[in-house]
Amino acid sequence: VWLQDNRLIFKADVVSETPEVSYLEGVHVHAEERRQGYGLRCLTALSSILLQSSHSICLTVNERNQQALKFYEKAGYQFHSDYETIYLR
């Protein structure tokens, strides 16, 4: 989490960490702070920290969210595979 003047700038949830993989969810950059490099700087720093103890990092992204796809690609992430979410009651 990065807070500035009591305002959320960046956040990411590290859901799990193993020697094989760290899993991220909830990556978010405040809408007014996007396209200024803050998200890329934070995600890159977080990734460097996680890769000290995990072989890889996994996250999911909606394939229709082109802005997020470009952001992750710019941060060095690569597409690996598709998945499907099934919600059960």
C-alpha positions in Angstrom: 0.0 0.0 0.0 1.2 3.5 -0.8 -0.7 6.3 0.9 0.1 10.0 0.3 -1.7 12.7 2.3 -4.1 10.1 3.6 -5.1 9.1 0.1 -4.6 5.6 -1.5 -2.2 5.9 -4.5 -1.4 2.2 -5.0 -2.3 -1.2 -3.5 -1.8 -4.8 -4.2 -2.8 -7.9 -2.2 -0.3 -10.7 -2.0 -2.7 -13.6 -1.6 -0.1 -16.4 -1.3 3.6 -16.8 -1.4 5.5 -20.1 -1.9 9.0 -20.8 -3.3 7.4 -21.6 -6.6 5.0 -18.7 -7.0 3.5 -15.6 -5.4 0.0 -14.7 -6.3 -1.2 -11.1 -6.6 -4.8 -9.8 -6.6 -6.4 -6.4 -6.2 -3.8 -4.4 -7.9 -5.1 -0.8 -8.0 -3.9 2.7 -8.8 -6.1 5.6 -7.8 -7.9 6.9 -10.9 -6.5 10.4 -10.6 -2.9 9.0 -10.3 -2.9 6.8 -13.3 -0.5 7.3 -16.2 2.0 9.1 -14.1 4.3 6.1 -13.5 3.3 5.5 -9.9 1.7 2.1 -10.5 4.5 0.9 -12.7 7.1 1.9 -10.1 5.2 0.3 -7.2 4.4 -2.9 -9.1 8.0 -3.2 -10.3 9.3 -2.7 -6.7 6.9 -5.2 -5.3 7.7 -7.8 -8.0 11.4 -7.4 -7.2 10.8 -8.1 -3.6 8.5 -11.1 -4.3 11.0 -12.6 -6.8 13.6 -12.8 -4.0 11.7 -15.7 -2.4 9.5 -17.0 -5.3 10.4 -18.3 -8.7 7.5 -16.5 -10.4 4.5 -14.2 -9.9 1.0 -14.9 -11.0 -2.0 -12.5 -11.3 -5.2 -12.6 -13.2 -6.7 -9.9 -15.5 -9.9 -9.5 -17.4 -8.9 -9.9 -21.1 -11.3 -7.1 -22.0 -9.4 -4.6 -19.7 -6.9 -3.4 -22.3 -5.5 -0.7 -20.0 -4.7 -3.3 -17.4 -3.2 -5.6 -20.0 -0.9 -2.9 -21.3 0.1 -1.9 -17.7 1.1 -5.5 -16.8 2.9 -6.0 -20.0 4.9 -2.7 -19.4 5.8 -4.1 -16.0 7.3 -7.2 -17.6 4.4 -9.6 -17.1 3.7 -12.1 -19.9 0.5 -13.9 -20.8 0.5 -17.5 -19.7 -2.9 -19.0 -20.1 -6.7 -18.4 -20.0 -8.9 -19.3 -17.1 -12.6 -19.3 -16.5 -14.3 -18.3 -13.3 -17.3 -20.3 -12.1 -19.4 -18.9 -9.3 -21.3 -21.3 -7.2 -24.2 -20.6 -4.8 
